[in-house]
Amino acid sequence: LDKRENVQNRAYGTDHLAMCVEDKDKVPVFVIDLDTGKDKSKILKQAQIKSVRNLLNKMVQVFEQLLEEVSSDEKKFEADWEETLPDDLRFALRFERMILEDLKRRMSNMDVGGLSEIKSYNEPPAIIGTVIQVVMLMLGICAEEELQEWSKIKTHLNSELLKKLAAFDPLAKDTKVDIHKANDRLKGLTAAEVKKGGSMPTYLLYQWVIDVISIIRVGETSR
């Protein structure tokens, strides 16, 4: 616990991962045991472990906020839209927004050069093309009928795109995103497929798409 080390071992016939979960001040809160099954190929790699730990730490932060509110009997709203939501949806959205802000920070480190590889394609691989199309559709940069014209789409792969991604608020009153059309274009595309068949910028953009869809979906259930 003191060393914050992840431990992978076999117990009761399956592989297990034990990891330390921390609060916002990096103080250990508890140790979690994840059963990853019998298949050795399913053992998590270090990058995957880091992602799992990051998600768990964020969940702890949200629960700490909830406990603080319960103990003080005073609700603390981070935005106007929270005031109309029941607590379960409010904290679900708060967690999703934490993930989105984390993605924005990671994308802020991606300069225009990070988009150059994508822009250099005369015709992009299907996975990359699909993700870029959905991003353009959700940001309202391209009309639906323009999404098949790669020569037009790639002109928008620039610093302005990164600024729009950073400024985008899924729950803003003037935000209009048809998540059903976005999902239709993704056609069940998974994170593993994007990571394997795309580039790191494409993978980050895919994660942005999925989290925005999730936030809007939860937000819609409250209306």
Backbone bond lengths (Angstrom), bond angles and torsions (degrees), N, CA, C in turn:
res aa  C-N    CA-C-N  psi(-1)  N-CA   C-N-CA  omega(-1)  CA-C   N-CA-C  phi
1 L - - - 1.467 - - 1.529 110.65 -
2 D 1.339 116.51 -44.30 1.459 119.83 -178.83 1.522 112.29 -64.04
3 K 1.341 117.12 -33.19 1.462 121.12 -177.60 1.528 112.79 -86.08
4 R 1.330 116.99 -7.91 1.474 122.02 -178.55 1.537 111.25 57.60
5 E 1.315 117.06 34.48 1.463 120.21 -176.74 1.525 111.18 -87.36
6 N 1.334 115.70 143.58 1.458 121.05 171.85 1.526 107.89 -87.20
7 V 1.311 116.40 138.49 1.465 120.60 -179.13 1.522 109.26 -123.32
8 Q 1.335 116.60 122.28 1.458 121.20 175.12 1.519 108.44 -111.33
9 N 1.342 115.24 129.16 1.453 119.51 -178.43 1.527 109.14 -155.95
10 R 1.322 114.75 170.27 1.458 120.25 -179.64 1.528 109.02 -105.23
11 A 1.329 115.11 130.02 1.461 120.16 179.95 1.527 109.77 -147.27
12 Y 1.330 115.68 137.98 1.465 121.07 178.95 1.528 112.51 55.36
13 G 1.339 116.11 33.25 1.458 120.60 174.44 1.515 115.88 85.45
14 T 1.325 117.94 0.16 1.466 120.58 178.81 1.524 109.92 -133.77
15 D 1.355 115.65 163.25 1.464 120.60 178.21 1.525 109.99 -84.30
16 H 1.323 115.09 140.97 1.461 120.80 -179.08 1.521 110.16 -128.18
17 L 1.331 114.34 149.44 1.464 121.56 173.59 1.518 108.21 -123.25
18 A 1.325 116.73 121.40 1.466 121.08 175.58 1.520 108.25 -106.73
19 M 1.324 116.01 128.91 1.466 119.59 179.82 1.515 110.57 -139.28
20 C 1.314 114.64 152.19 1.456 122.72 -179.83 1.529 109.26 -89.40
21 V 1.320 116.69 131.50 1.462 122.08 178.09 1.522 108.46 -106.60
22 E 1.350 115.31 134.52 1.460 120.77 -174.42 1.520 111.90 -116.50
23 D 1.333 115.50 159.20 1.460 119.86 173.74 1.522 109.39 -88.83
24 K 1.346 116.83 -172.29 1.468 120.63 -175.22 1.525 112.76 -65.75
25 D 1.324 117.01 -20.02 1.464 121.39 178.95 1.526 112.06 -95.28
26 K 1.343 115.86 12.64 1.470 122.07 179.55 1.530 112.95 66.65
27 V 1.330 116.26 22.55 1.465 120.89 177.27 1.534 108.38 -90.46
28 P 1.335 118.50 129.40 1.471 120.57 179.39 1.531 111.20 -59.75
29 V 1.321 115.85 133.60 1.459 121.11 -179.40 1.529 110.72 -106.54
30 F 1.332 115.66 -47.67 1.459 119.90 177.45 1.523 109.33 -162.48
31 V 1.312 114.92 169.93 1.462 121.47 175.20 1.524 107.93 -109.57
32 I 1.327 116.35 133.35 1.460 120.88 -179.86 1.523 109.73 -112.19
33 D 1.318 115.61 141.02 1.462 122.57 179.77 1.520 108.70 -110.19
34 L 1.338 116.48 114.97 1.469 121.74 179.76 1.521 109.61 -104.29
35 D 1.326 116.61 123.68 1.463 121.99 176.47 1.528 107.68 -86.78
36 T 1.344 117.35 111.58 1.471 120.62 -177.22 1.528 112.21 -96.48
37 G 1.323 117.82 6.99 1.459 120.95 173.01 1.517 114.61 92.23
38 K 1.335 114.22 -169.87 1.465 120.63 -175.56 1.525 113.41 -94.32
39 D 1.338 116.67 -20.00 1.459 121.27 -175.62 1.528 110.32 -76.97
40 K 1.321 116.84 115.87 1.466 121.17 -178.25 1.524 112.18 -60.87
41 S 1.337 115.97 -28.57 1.470 118.95 -179.07 1.530 111.81 -69.40
42 K 1.344 116.73 -14.01 1.466 121.01 -178.52 1.528 112.83 -90.60
43 I 1.332 116.73 -2.43 1.461 119.83 179.00 1.536 109.00 -60.98
44 L 1.322 115.97 130.81 1.461 120.13 -175.17 1.521 112.35 -70.75
45 K 1.329 114.70 139.21 1.465 120.93 174.11 1.527 109.07 -82.80
46 Q 1.330 115.86 167.13 1.464 120.46 -175.39 1.525 112.21 -58.45
47 A 1.334 116.94 -40.44 1.468 119.71 -179.80 1.529 110.85 -64.62
48 Q 1.340 116.55 -37.12 1.464 120.70 178.66 1.525 110.67 -69.31
49 I 1.336 115.82 -40.21 1.464 120.43 177.99 1.528 110.09 -61.19
50 K 1.322 115.89 -42.00 1.472 120.90 179.34 1.530 110.35 -61.08
51 S 1.341 116.98 -41.07 1.467 121.07 179.60 1.524 111.15 -65.57
52 V 1.337 116.04 -43.06 1.472 120.48 178.93 1.525 110.27 -62.32
53 R 1.329 116.23 -45.71 1.469 120.47 179.24 1.533 110.74 -60.20
54 N 1.329 116.66 -41.74 1.455 121.62 179.64 1.528 111.38 -60.29
55 L 1.335 116.28 -44.34 1.470 120.94 179.33 1.529 111.04 -64.98
56 L 1.332 116.15 -44.17 1.464 119.94 -179.82 1.526 111.64 -63.61
57 N 1.324 116.37 -40.35 1.467 119.98 178.59 1.526 111.15 -62.67
58 K 1.322 116.31 -38.44 1.465 119.96 179.04 1.525 110.78 -68.52
59 M 1.343 116.77 -38.16 1.463 120.02 176.45 1.526 110.50 -60.55
60 V 1.336 116.35 -41.51 1.457 120.75 178.98 1.525 109.83 -61.88
61 Q 1.323 117.49 -42.23 1.467 120.98 179.62 1.528 111.20 -60.29
62 V 1.342 115.91 -41.29 1.463 119.68 179.97 1.531 110.38 -67.36
63 F 1.330 116.65 -42.61 1.465 119.88 178.72 1.530 111.23 -64.17
64 E 1.332 117.13 -35.40 1.466 120.21 177.31 1.529 110.49 -63.21
65 Q 1.335 115.73 -40.00 1.462 119.62 177.54 1.529 110.61 -63.29
66 L 1.335 115.62 -41.08 1.463 120.63 179.11 1.530 110.97 -63.67
67 L 1.326 116.33 -46.10 1.466 120.44 -179.92 1.523 111.54 -63.28
68 E 1.339 115.96 -37.35 1.458 120.24 178.59 1.522 110.90 -63.35
69 E 1.333 116.11 -40.77 1.462 120.39 178.76 1.525 110.84 -66.41
70 V 1.340 116.11 -43.24 1.461 120.57 -178.17 1.535 110.52 -63.26
71 S 1.331 115.82 -42.55 1.468 119.86 -177.30 1.525 112.49 -69.78
72 S 1.328 116.38 -31.13 1.468 119.81 -178.71 1.523 112.76 -95.73
73 D 1.350 115.28 -10.72 1.470 121.64 -177.81 1.526 111.13 57.35
74 E 1.322 115.67 31.15 1.463 121.32 179.19 1.521 109.86 -132.45
75 K 1.319 116.58 118.01 1.455 120.30 -178.90 1.523 110.17 -81.68
76 K 1.317 114.43 135.82 1.462 120.56 179.84 1.521 109.03 -114.89
77 F 1.323 115.12 110.11 1.455 119.75 -177.70 1.518 110.42 -92.11
78 E 1.338 116.01 130.74 1.466 120.36 179.37 1.519 111.47 -87.53
79 A 1.327 116.73 -16.10 1.468 121.16 179.56 1.528 108.66 -155.54
80 D 1.341 116.48 159.82 1.464 121.09 -178.02 1.524 112.25 -59.24
81 W 1.354 116.39 -36.76 1.459 119.66 -176.06 1.525 112.04 -64.88
82 E 1.336 118.52 -20.56 1.462 120.91 -178.64 1.531 112.49 -70.09
83 E 1.319 116.79 -26.96 1.464 120.29 -172.64 1.524 112.55 -64.69
84 T 1.323 117.95 -23.85 1.467 120.79 -176.98 1.530 112.45 -95.36
85 L 1.336 117.41 0.51 1.462 120.37 -174.27 1.521 112.79 -100.20
86 P 1.334 116.80 145.03 1.468 118.79 169.87 1.530 108.87 -67.37
87 D 1.323 116.51 158.53 1.467 120.47 -172.54 1.519 113.77 -58.20
88 D 1.351 118.00 -39.98 1.469 119.33 -177.09 1.521 111.32 -63.13
89 L 1.337 117.15 -42.18 1.463 120.16 179.15 1.527 110.91 -72.15
90 R 1.320 116.29 -36.42 1.456 120.31 -179.15 1.525 111.22 -61.34
91 F 1.317 116.20 -42.43 1.458 118.92 -178.80 1.528 111.90 -80.22
92 A 1.328 117.37 -27.92 1.465 119.98 173.61 1.523 109.87 -63.74
93 L 1.336 115.81 -43.51 1.464 120.27 178.64 1.522 111.61 -68.46
94 R 1.322 116.10 -36.23 1.461 119.25 179.41 1.532 110.41 -63.66
95 F 1.323 116.13 -39.18 1.459 120.71 177.66 1.533 110.22 -64.62
96 E 1.337 116.56 -46.73 1.464 120.58 179.83 1.521 110.87 -60.98
97 R 1.322 116.98 -38.60 1.463 120.16 -179.74 1.525 111.40 -69.43
98 M 1.323 117.25 -32.26 1.468 120.24 173.48 1.519 110.19 -60.46
99 I 1.333 115.80 -43.72 1.461 120.96 178.85 1.523 110.10 -62.93
100 L 1.343 116.15 -42.88 1.463 120.61 -179.38 1.525 111.18 -63.60
101 E 1.336 117.05 -43.64 1.465 120.22 179.63 1.529 110.83 -63.79
102 D 1.327 116.07 -36.44 1.462 120.52 177.02 1.529 110.28 -63.98
103 L 1.336 116.21 -41.89 1.466 120.41 177.16 1.529 110.73 -63.25
104 K 1.319 116.67 -40.87 1.461 120.16 179.63 1.526 110.91 -62.23
105 R 1.330 115.80 -39.26 1.467 118.78 177.84 1.523 110.88 -63.97
106 R 1.319 115.80 -40.51 1.466 119.35 179.63 1.525 110.76 -67.54
107 M 1.334 116.38 -37.51 1.464 119.34 179.46 1.521 111.87 -73.34
108 S 1.336 116.87 -25.08 1.466 119.41 178.59 1.524 111.03 -66.32
109 N 1.329 115.91 -22.09 1.468 120.23 176.85 1.524 112.17 -84.02
110 M 1.327 115.26 -5.27 1.464 120.81 179.66 1.528 108.17 -94.89
111 D 1.325 117.19 107.64 1.455 119.83 -179.83 1.530 109.84 -81.67
112 V 1.321 115.42 -178.45 1.467 120.19 -178.47 1.524 110.64 -58.82
113 G 1.341 115.73 -30.11 1.463 119.26 178.55 1.503 112.59 -59.95
114 G 1.343 116.09 -28.68 1.459 119.97 178.28 1.518 112.44 -66.44
115 L 1.338 116.41 -22.18 1.466 120.88 178.58 1.534 112.00 -94.14
116 S 1.326 116.32 -8.39 1.465 120.47 -174.38 1.522 112.85 -61.24
117 E 1.347 115.49 -40.36 1.470 119.03 -179.76 1.519 110.95 -60.95
118 I 1.340 115.57 -43.43 1.471 119.98 179.40 1.519 109.77 -64.76
119 K 1.317 116.03 -42.83 1.465 121.50 -176.73 1.526 112.10 -67.35
120 S 1.333 117.05 -24.70 1.463 120.99 -175.35 1.529 113.41 -74.47
121 Y 1.331 116.97 -15.50 1.466 119.43 -178.73 1.522 111.19 -69.74
122 N 1.333 115.93 134.61 1.468 119.32 168.80 1.521 109.23 -70.01
123 E 1.337 114.87 -41.40 1.456 122.63 171.29 1.526 106.43 -139.72
124 P 1.313 119.23 120.02 1.467 120.79 -174.74 1.526 111.95 -75.58
125 P 1.339 117.86 157.22 1.468 120.41 170.78 1.528 109.12 -54.83
126 A 1.309 116.71 152.07 1.467 121.36 -173.96 1.527 112.92 -55.15
127 I 1.331 116.39 -42.55 1.469 119.80 -177.78 1.527 110.86 -63.33
128 I 1.320 116.54 -46.91 1.465 120.57 -179.89 1.524 110.36 -63.96
129 G 1.336 116.29 -44.96 1.461 120.34 179.94 1.518 112.21 -59.06
130 T 1.335 116.87 -41.78 1.463 121.50 -179.38 1.525 111.37 -63.06
131 V 1.333 116.84 -47.20 1.468 120.63 -178.73 1.528 110.72 -61.98
132 I 1.330 116.70 -45.06 1.471 120.46 -179.11 1.526 110.28 -64.51
133 Q 1.317 117.64 -40.41 1.462 120.88 177.84 1.525 111.08 -58.64
134 V 1.331 116.29 -45.16 1.470 120.40 -177.68 1.531 110.60 -66.28
135 V 1.330 117.18 -39.86 1.469 120.42 177.49 1.527 110.31 -60.44
136 M 1.340 116.39 -46.93 1.468 120.90 -179.79 1.523 111.32 -62.30
137 L 1.323 116.31 -38.02 1.458 121.02 -179.94 1.531 110.70 -67.80
138 M 1.331 116.64 -44.69 1.464 120.69 -176.27 1.528 112.18 -69.52
139 L 1.332 116.69 -33.82 1.469 120.23 178.59 1.524 112.29 -82.73
140 G 1.333 116.79 -7.27 1.457 120.33 -179.66 1.516 113.16 72.60
141 I 1.330 116.93 22.84 1.462 121.24 -178.95 1.524 110.52 -78.04
142 C 1.317 116.69 -39.06 1.469 121.55 -179.92 1.515 110.25 -123.55
143 A 1.318 115.38 141.36 1.459 120.15 173.03 1.522 108.74 -72.17
144 E 1.316 116.33 158.87 1.469 120.89 -174.91 1.528 111.92 -58.74
145 E 1.326 116.63 -36.83 1.472 119.43 -178.07 1.527 112.66 -72.09
146 E 1.331 117.47 -13.65 1.465 121.10 179.88 1.529 113.25 -92.39
147 L 1.330 116.73 -7.03 1.450 120.21 -171.41 1.525 114.08 -69.68
148 Q 1.320 117.16 -16.32 1.468 119.88 177.97 1.521 112.37 -89.25
149 E 1.332 116.65 -5.13 1.465 120.51 -177.87 1.533 109.71 -98.38
150 W 1.325 116.57 89.19 1.453 121.47 -176.36 1.523 112.06 -59.77
151 S 1.322 116.92 -34.05 1.468 120.19 -178.95 1.529 110.91 -61.07
152 K 1.340 117.22 -30.82 1.466 120.79 177.80 1.531 110.70 -83.42
153 I 1.322 115.10 -41.25 1.469 119.29 -177.24 1.519 111.51 -60.31
154 K 1.332 116.82 -45.28 1.463 119.16 -172.62 1.533 113.39 -69.37
155 T 1.327 117.43 -15.05 1.467 119.18 176.01 1.531 110.92 -69.32
156 H 1.341 116.14 -16.90 1.463 120.34 -179.37 1.530 112.43 -93.66
157 L 1.326 117.35 0.59 1.469 120.66 178.54 1.526 108.60 -84.10
158 N 1.315 115.14 79.57 1.468 120.81 -173.84 1.521 110.67 -147.74
159 S 1.315 116.37 -170.77 1.467 121.29 -177.65 1.530 111.89 -63.50
160 E 1.334 117.24 -30.29 1.464 119.96 179.24 1.524 111.34 -64.87
161 L 1.331 116.17 -35.54 1.462 120.38 177.34 1.531 109.94 -62.07
162 L 1.321 117.18 -45.15 1.464 121.31 -179.89 1.527 110.92 -62.51
163 K 1.334 116.90 -36.76 1.462 120.68 178.04 1.523 111.04 -66.64
164 K 1.335 116.13 -40.74 1.470 119.92 179.91 1.522 111.25 -67.18
165 L 1.321 116.45 -38.02 1.466 120.19 177.56 1.522 110.60 -63.16
166 A 1.339 116.15 -41.70 1.469 121.16 -178.31 1.525 111.74 -68.29
167 A 1.339 116.61 -33.56 1.464 120.79 -175.71 1.522 113.47 -89.40
168 F 1.313 117.58 -12.20 1.463 121.24 -172.42 1.530 111.62 -67.11
169 D 1.334 115.33 129.95 1.465 121.55 176.45 1.529 108.47 -120.11
170 P 1.336 117.40 110.58 1.472 120.45 -176.41 1.522 113.64 -61.16
171 L 1.338 117.50 -23.87 1.465 120.09 -175.05 1.522 113.35 -104.72
172 A 1.324 117.10 7.26 1.467 119.93 176.90 1.527 109.60 -64.93
173 K 1.319 116.13 146.97 1.466 120.49 -175.93 1.523 112.96 -61.89
174 D 1.335 116.19 -30.33 1.467 119.00 -177.87 1.532 112.83 -92.21
175 T 1.339 117.38 5.16 1.459 120.45 178.82 1.526 109.76 -80.50
176 K 1.317 115.32 124.84 1.472 120.53 179.19 1.523 108.63 -127.09
177 V 1.324 115.01 102.67 1.457 120.86 -179.58 1.526 108.75 -127.54
178 D 1.318 115.92 125.61 1.467 120.58 176.01 1.527 107.45 -88.86
179 I 1.341 116.64 94.96 1.461 119.89 -176.03 1.523 111.78 -69.50
180 H 1.319 117.11 -20.91 1.470 120.13 178.45 1.533 110.30 -70.18
181 K 1.331 116.22 -40.43 1.464 119.73 176.03 1.521 110.79 -66.70
182 A 1.335 115.79 -38.31 1.468 119.76 178.23 1.519 110.57 -62.82
183 N 1.330 116.61 -45.85 1.468 120.71 178.87 1.519 112.08 -63.86
184 D 1.323 116.52 -37.81 1.468 120.41 178.52 1.526 110.85 -61.37
185 R 1.319 116.44 -38.05 1.468 119.65 -179.41 1.527 111.42 -74.64
186 L 1.321 116.65 -32.31 1.471 119.23 178.42 1.525 111.87 -68.40
187 K 1.331 116.62 -30.65 1.474 122.46 176.02 1.532 112.54 50.68
188 G 1.324 115.79 44.44 1.461 119.70 176.50 1.517 114.81 74.99
189 L 1.325 117.69 14.61 1.464 121.59 179.30 1.528 109.59 -59.24
190 T 1.328 117.16 130.52 1.466 120.97 -176.42 1.525 111.59 -101.27
191 A 1.336 115.10 162.17 1.464 120.86 178.14 1.523 111.03 -61.21
192 A 1.342 116.39 -39.11 1.467 120.64 -179.64 1.523 110.87 -62.71
193 E 1.338 116.92 -39.96 1.469 121.13 179.67 1.526 110.89 -66.95
194 V 1.332 116.24 -40.13 1.467 119.97 -179.78 1.525 110.38 -67.81
195 K 1.328 115.78 -41.95 1.464 119.74 -179.27 1.519 110.97 -64.36
196 K 1.326 116.65 -35.83 1.460 120.72 -178.47 1.524 112.12 -79.45
197 G 1.325 117.04 -39.23 1.462 120.12 -172.75 1.517 115.42 -105.27
198 G 1.342 116.63 1.11 1.463 119.17 -179.02 1.520 111.09 -118.78
199 S 1.320 115.52 -157.68 1.466 121.79 176.80 1.526 107.55 -115.69
200 M 1.325 117.59 171.32 1.465 119.66 178.89 1.523 112.22 -61.62
201 P 1.355 120.18 -42.86 1.469 119.07 175.22 1.528 112.02 -58.72
202 T 1.337 117.02 -39.76 1.466 120.59 178.81 1.522 110.49 -63.64
203 Y 1.323 116.08 -40.03 1.473 120.87 -179.91 1.526 110.80 -64.52
204 L 1.329 117.41 -42.87 1.463 120.67 178.06 1.531 111.09 -64.48
205 L 1.322 116.13 -40.30 1.465 120.44 178.17 1.524 110.83 -65.16
206 Y 1.323 117.05 -38.29 1.475 121.35 177.13 1.530 109.75 -62.57
207 Q 1.328 116.90 -44.97 1.467 120.60 178.87 1.526 110.80 -61.77
208 W 1.333 116.06 -39.14 1.473 120.81 177.04 1.532 109.43 -60.25
209 V 1.319 117.02 -46.34 1.467 122.21 -179.73 1.524 110.78 -58.38
210 I 1.333 116.26 -49.63 1.466 120.86 -176.68 1.521 111.35 -63.14
211 D 1.333 117.27 -40.97 1.462 119.67 -178.35 1.521 111.30 -70.88
212 V 1.326 117.53 -39.09 1.465 120.71 177.25 1.527 110.16 -62.55
213 I 1.336 117.17 -43.38 1.467 121.12 178.00 1.523 110.04 -59.96
214 S 1.331 116.42 -43.20 1.465 121.05 -179.61 1.519 111.59 -63.25
215 I 1.333 116.83 -43.36 1.469 121.04 179.80 1.522 110.60 -63.36
216 I 1.319 116.44 -46.05 1.472 120.20 -179.03 1.524 110.38 -64.56
217 R 1.334 116.46 -39.79 1.468 120.39 -179.71 1.536 110.76 -62.31
218 V 1.335 116.82 -45.81 1.465 120.09 178.38 1.523 110.30 -65.05
219 G 1.332 115.64 -40.82 1.464 119.65 178.32 1.524 112.71 -61.24
220 E 1.331 116.46 -37.99 1.468 120.94 -179.21 1.523 111.75 -66.15
221 T 1.336 117.17 -32.98 1.469 119.58 -178.89 1.518 111.80 -67.81
222 S 1.314 117.07 -17.56 1.474 120.40 -178.19 1.515 112.22 -91.00
223 R 1.318 115.85 -7.76 1.469 118.39 -176.11 1.515 110.57 -92.17
